[in-house]
Amino acid sequence: MASSERSLSAHILPTSATMIGVCMTVMSIGHLGPRDDMRLLIDRLLAVDALVFLASALLSFISMRSRRSGARLEACGEVVFIAGLGLLALGAVTLAFALR
């Protein structure tokens, strides 16, 4: 598959990097409030989510550099990115219910 056909990786890579920043920002904002078990759970969820987005970014980058397995790596990066978005949504819902 030619690199021009793998344009999805060119979108996933910077977006994943941005989402890592979003996770880190929400974790930092969470430290302004009181510490409890729910906040610790949200922090851990967002930390894992940042790692998921990092994996997505790495898969996307490697897919753009690879000639043989680029399409397969791009598909994996896309699935991991969607999983990261799902985790982020779960974290947002959990955070919303944790606020008092």
C-alpha positions in Angstrom: 0.0 0.0 0.0 1.4 3.4 -1.0 2.0 6.0 1.7 -0.6 8.3 0.1 -3.2 5.6 0.7 -2.3 5.4 4.4 -3.4 8.9 5.2 -5.3 7.8 8.3 -2.0 7.3 10.2 -1.1 10.9 9.4 -4.3 11.9 11.3 -4.0 9.4 14.1 -0.5 10.3 15.1 -0.9 13.9 16.0 -4.4 13.3 17.4 -3.1 10.6 19.7 -0.3 12.9 20.9 -2.9 15.6 21.6 -5.1 13.1 23.5 -2.1 12.2 25.7 -1.9 15.9 26.6 -5.7 15.9 27.4 -5.3 12.9 29.7 -2.4 14.6 31.5 -4.3 17.9 31.8 -7.3 16.2 33.3 -5.1 14.3 35.7 -3.5 17.6 36.8 -6.8 19.4 37.2 -8.0 16.4 39.3 -5.2 17.1 41.8 -6.8 20.4 42.7 -9.7 18.8 44.5 -9.7 16.5 47.5 -8.1 13.1 47.3 -10.4 10.1 47.6 -10.7 6.6 46.2 -12.7 7.7 43.2 -10.1 10.3 42.2 -7.4 7.7 42.5 -9.4 5.4 40.2 -9.8 8.2 37.7 -6.1 9.1 37.8 -5.2 5.5 37.1 -7.7 5.2 34.3 -6.4 8.3 32.6 -2.8 7.2 33.1 -3.6 3.9 31.4 -5.5 5.8 28.7 -2.4 8.0 28.0 -0.4 4.8 27.5 -3.1 3.5 25.1 -2.9 6.7 23.1 0.9 6.4 23.1 0.6 2.9 21.7 -1.7 4.2 19.0 0.7 7.0 18.1 3.6 4.5 17.9 1.7 2.1 15.7 0.7 5.0 13.4 4.2 6.3 13.2 5.7 2.8 12.5 3.0 2.2 9.9 4.0 5.3 8.0 7.7 4.1 8.0 7.0 0.5 7.2 6.7 -0.7 3.6 5.6 -4.3 4.1 3.3 -4.3 7.1 2.1 -0.7 7.1 -1.5 -1.3 6.4 -1.8 -3.9 9.1 -0.1 -1.6 11.6 -2.3 1.3 10.6 -5.4 -0.9 11.2 -4.0 -1.8 14.7 -3.3 1.8 15.4 -6.8 2.7 14.5 -8.4 0.1 16.8 -6.1 1.1 19.7 -7.0 4.8 19.1 -10.8 4.0 19.2 -10.2 2.0 22.4 -8.4 5.0 23.9 -11.3 7.2 23.0 -13.6 4.8 24.7 -11.5 4.8 27.9 -11.4 8.6 27.8 -15.2 8.7 27.6 -15.4 6.2 30.5 -13.1 8.5 32.5 -15.2 11.5 31.7 -18.4 9.8 32.8 -16.7 8.5 36.0 -15.4 12.0 36.7 -18.8 13.6 36.2 -20.3 11.2 38.7 -17.4 11.7 41.2 -18.0 15.5 41.4 -20.0 16.6 44.4 
